[in-house]
Amino acid sequence: MLAAGNGDRFRSGRSQSKLLTPVGGTPLLIRTLTSARRAGISDAHIVLGYDAERVRALAESAAPTGLHLHFHLNRDWHRENGVSVLAARASVRDRPFALMMGDHIFESQVLERLLEWPRAADEALLGIDRQTQLRDDALSEIQTLEATKVQLRGDRVTAIGKSLHPFDALDTGLFVCAASVFDALAAACAGGDSTLSGGIGRLASRGLVRGVDIGSASWCDIDTIDDLAVAERLVSSHSHA
């Protein structure tokens, strides 16, 4: 799980990681870890950076029972998120792994489905949202503007990026990856693109990224205070469902 960024677009008036911010009464970090545990994950590798001590302390004190924590420090946390993925390379490169963003809210069933989805040895799976424009909540407009977008040929991702137009679906920030993603990220970084999307784009150019539609499941990427308000409404609607 990526938890290293400083959330420079998230202005809460406090100089701490946004992952400590409560959403529906639960810190965002713990909400994400809980969803991972409910999906069947028992080992969580957390990449720390900005506000590392407080983020680690929260994880150690409040992570769900049965989730074993492993921490990795990205000292270059001010760079793009692909560098954070590479920080965990030595510990997870020998087996497939779920890759998630610490600032995303998602339904655990979506991650569980990704983990069970058939996948070739070097492939990466990406949870995609094709239905954003069909939703009737406040999430759709904000997410469409802010989210990373993907183009598809069948279920194969052919391009990924924030400025794609036209696009076929949104990137939900939930992946299942193999070691191939590390080589792709290293090559992207060497070429001057240190984003996760840069590495995924290189895999996609080789036909190694498949999109898995999340259907009507809800998710939210919290980049700003406005996103936080949307997330609160989303969590509240699910708690009363």
C-alpha positions as CSV (number, residue, x, y, z in Angstrom):
1,M,0.0,0.0,0.0
2,L,1.3,3.4,-0.9
3,A,1.2,5.8,2.0
4,A,4.3,8.0,1.4
5,G,2.9,11.2,-0.2
6,N,2.4,14.5,1.5
7,G,-1.1,15.1,-0.1
8,D,0.0,18.6,-1.3
9,R,-3.5,19.2,-2.7
10,F,-5.2,18.3,0.6
11,R,-5.3,21.3,2.9
12,S,-6.7,20.4,6.3
13,G,-4.9,23.1,8.3
14,R,-2.7,20.4,9.9
15,S,0.8,19.4,9.0
16,Q,0.3,15.7,9.0
17,S,-0.4,12.9,6.5
18,K,-4.0,13.1,5.1
19,L,-4.1,9.3,5.8
20,L,-4.7,10.2,9.5
21,T,-7.8,12.1,8.6
22,P,-11.1,10.4,9.8
23,V,-13.6,9.4,7.2
24,G,-16.9,8.3,8.8
25,G,-15.1,8.3,12.1
26,T,-12.2,6.0,11.0
27,P,-8.8,7.2,9.8
28,L,-8.4,6.8,6.1
29,L,-5.3,4.6,6.5
30,I,-7.2,2.2,8.8
31,R,-10.3,2.2,6.5
32,T,-8.0,1.1,3.6
33,L,-6.2,-1.5,5.6
34,T,-9.6,-2.9,6.9
35,S,-10.9,-3.2,3.3
36,A,-7.7,-5.1,2.4
37,R,-8.1,-7.5,5.3
38,R,-11.7,-8.1,4.5
39,A,-10.6,-9.0,0.9
40,G,-8.5,-11.8,2.4
41,I,-5.1,-10.1,2.6
42,S,-3.0,-11.1,5.6
43,D,0.3,-9.3,4.9
44,A,0.3,-5.6,4.2
45,H,3.5,-3.9,2.9
46,I,3.1,-0.2,3.6
47,V,5.4,2.3,1.9
48,L,6.0,5.3,4.2
49,G,7.5,8.7,3.5
50,Y,6.0,12.0,4.6
51,D,5.0,11.9,8.3
52,A,6.3,8.4,8.5
53,E,6.4,8.0,12.2
54,R,2.8,9.0,12.8
55,V,1.5,6.9,9.9
56,R,3.4,3.9,11.1
57,A,2.2,4.4,14.7
58,L,-1.4,4.6,13.6
59,A,-1.1,1.4,11.5
60,E,0.6,-0.5,14.3
61,S,-2.0,0.6,16.9
62,A,-5.2,0.3,14.9
63,A,-4.7,-2.2,12.0
64,P,-7.3,-5.0,11.9
65,T,-6.6,-8.2,13.7
66,G,-4.9,-10.8,11.5
67,L,-3.1,-8.3,9.3
68,H,0.7,-8.5,9.5
69,L,2.4,-5.3,8.7
70,H,5.7,-4.7,6.9
71,F,7.1,-1.2,6.4
72,H,9.3,0.3,3.8
73,L,10.6,3.9,3.7
74,N,10.7,6.0,0.6
75,R,13.1,8.8,1.3
76,D,12.2,10.3,-2.0
77,W,8.5,10.6,-1.2
78,H,8.4,14.1,-2.8
79,R,8.7,12.3,-6.2
80,E,5.9,10.6,-8.0
81,N,4.2,7.4,-6.7
82,G,6.1,5.0,-9.0
83,V,9.2,5.5,-6.7
84,S,7.1,4.4,-3.7
85,V,6.2,1.1,-5.5
86,L,9.9,0.5,-6.2
87,A,10.7,0.9,-2.5
88,A,8.9,-2.4,-1.7
89,R,10.5,-4.3,-4.7
90,A,12.9,-6.5,-2.7
91,S,10.1,-7.8,-0.4
92,V,7.3,-8.6,-2.8
93,R,8.9,-9.3,-6.1
94,D,8.7,-13.1,-5.8
95,R,4.9,-13.4,-5.8
96,P,1.8,-11.7,-7.2
97,F,0.6,-8.9,-5.0
98,A,-2.2,-6.4,-4.6
99,L,-1.2,-2.8,-5.1
100,M,-3.5,-0.1,-3.6
101,M,-3.4,3.6,-2.8
102,G,-3.6,4.6,0.9
103,D,-5.9,7.5,0.0
104,H,-8.6,5.4,-1.9
105,I,-11.8,4.1,-0.4
106,F,-13.1,1.0,-2.1
107,E,-15.3,-2.0,-1.4
108,S,-13.5,-5.1,-0.3
109,Q,-15.4,-7.3,-2.7
110,V,-13.7,-5.5,-5.6
111,L,-10.2,-6.3,-4.4
112,E,-11.3,-9.8,-3.5
113,R,-12.5,-10.2,-7.1
114,L,-9.3,-8.9,-8.5
115,L,-7.3,-11.3,-6.4
116,E,-9.3,-14.3,-7.7
117,W,-9.3,-13.2,-11.4
118,P,-7.4,-15.4,-13.8
119,R,-4.1,-13.8,-14.7
120,A,-1.1,-14.7,-16.9
121,A,2.3,-14.8,-15.2
122,D,3.5,-11.3,-16.2
123,E,0.1,-9.6,-16.4
124,A,-1.2,-6.8,-14.2
125,L,-4.9,-6.4,-13.5
126,L,-6.5,-3.0,-12.9
127,G,-9.9,-2.4,-11.5
128,I,-11.7,-0.1,-13.9
129,D,-14.9,1.9,-13.6
130,R,-16.9,2.1,-16.8
131,Q,-20.1,3.4,-15.1
132,T,-19.0,6.8,-13.6
133,Q,-21.2,8.8,-15.9
134,L,-24.2,6.6,-15.0
135,R,-24.0,7.2,-11.3
136,D,-26.4,9.6,-9.6
137,D,-24.2,10.6,-6.7
138,A,-21.7,13.5,-6.4
139,L,-18.8,11.2,-6.9
140,S,-19.2,10.9,-10.7
141,E,-18.4,14.4,-11.8
142,I,-15.4,15.0,-9.5
143,Q,-13.9,11.5,-10.1
144,T,-14.2,11.9,-13.9
145,L,-12.4,15.2,-13.8
146,E,-9.6,14.1,-11.4
147,A,-9.1,10.4,-12.0
148,T,-6.6,8.7,-14.1
149,K,-8.3,7.4,-17.3
150,V,-7.7,4.4,-19.5
151,Q,-8.3,3.4,-23.1
152,L,-9.2,-0.2,-23.8
153,R,-9.3,-2.7,-26.6
154,G,-11.6,-5.4,-25.3
155,D,-10.4,-5.9,-21.8
156,R,-6.8,-4.9,-22.6
157,V,-5.6,-1.5,-21.4
158,T,-3.9,0.2,-24.3
159,A,-3.2,3.7,-22.7
160,I,-3.4,5.2,-19.3
161,G,-3.1,8.8,-18.1
162,K,-5.0,11.8,-16.5
163,S,-5.4,13.7,-19.8
164,L,-6.6,10.9,-22.1
165,H,-9.4,11.9,-24.4
166,P,-11.5,10.0,-25.4
167,F,-11.4,7.4,-22.7
168,D,-13.2,4.2,-21.9
169,A,-13.0,3.9,-18.1
170,L,-11.4,5.3,-15.0
171,D,-8.5,3.8,-13.1
172,T,-9.7,3.0,-9.6
173,G,-6.2,2.6,-8.1
174,L,-6.6,-1.1,-7.4
175,F,-4.1,-3.4,-9.1
176,V,-2.9,-7.0,-8.9
177,C,0.7,-7.1,-10.2
178,A,3.6,-9.4,-10.8
179,A,7.3,-8.7,-10.7
180,S,7.1,-7.4,-14.3
181,V,5.7,-4.1,-12.9
182,F,9.0,-3.3,-11.2
183,D,11.1,-3.6,-14.4
184,A,8.5,-1.4,-16.2
185,L,8.6,1.2,-13.4
186,A,12.4,1.2,-13.3
187,A,12.5,1.8,-17.1
188,A,9.9,4.5,-16.9
189,C,11.8,6.3,-14.1
190,A,15.0,6.1,-16.1
191,G,13.1,7.7,-19.0
192,G,12.0,10.6,-16.7
193,D,8.5,9.4,-15.8
194,S,8.4,8.3,-12.1
195,T,4.6,7.9,-12.0
196,L,2.9,4.5,-11.4
197,S,1.0,5.2,-14.6
198,G,4.3,5.5,-16.5
199,G,5.2,1.9,-15.6
200,I,1.7,0.6,-16.1
201,G,1.7,2.3,-19.5
202,R,4.9,0.4,-20.5
203,L,3.3,-2.9,-19.5
204,A,0.1,-1.9,-21.4
205,S,2.2,-1.3,-24.6
206,R,3.2,-4.9,-24.4
207,G,-0.4,-6.1,-23.9
208,L,0.2,-7.0,-20.3
209,V,-2.5,-5.0,-18.5
210,R,-6.1,-6.1,-18.3
211,G,-9.0,-4.1,-17.0
212,V,-11.5,-5.8,-14.6
213,D,-14.8,-3.9,-14.5
214,I,-15.9,-3.1,-10.9
215,G,-19.5,-2.8,-12.0
216,S,-21.7,-0.7,-9.7
217,A,-19.3,-0.9,-6.8
218,S,-18.3,2.4,-5.1
219,W,-14.9,3.9,-4.7
220,C,-13.3,7.3,-4.0
221,D,-9.9,8.9,-4.4
222,I,-9.3,11.5,-1.8
223,D,-7.0,14.2,-3.1
224,T,-8.7,17.4,-1.8
225,I,-11.0,18.6,1.0
226,D,-13.9,18.5,-1.5
227,D,-13.1,14.8,-2.1
228,L,-13.2,14.2,1.6
229,A,-16.8,15.6,1.7
230,V,-17.8,13.2,-1.1
231,A,-16.1,10.3,0.7
232,E,-18.1,11.1,3.9
233,R,-21.3,11.0,2.0
234,L,-20.3,7.7,0.3
235,V,-19.4,6.1,3.6
236,S,-22.6,7.3,5.2
237,S,-24.8,6.0,2.4
238,H,-23.2,2.5,2.8
239,S,-23.6,2.5,6.5
240,H,-27.3,3.1,6.1
241,A,-27.8,0.6,3.3
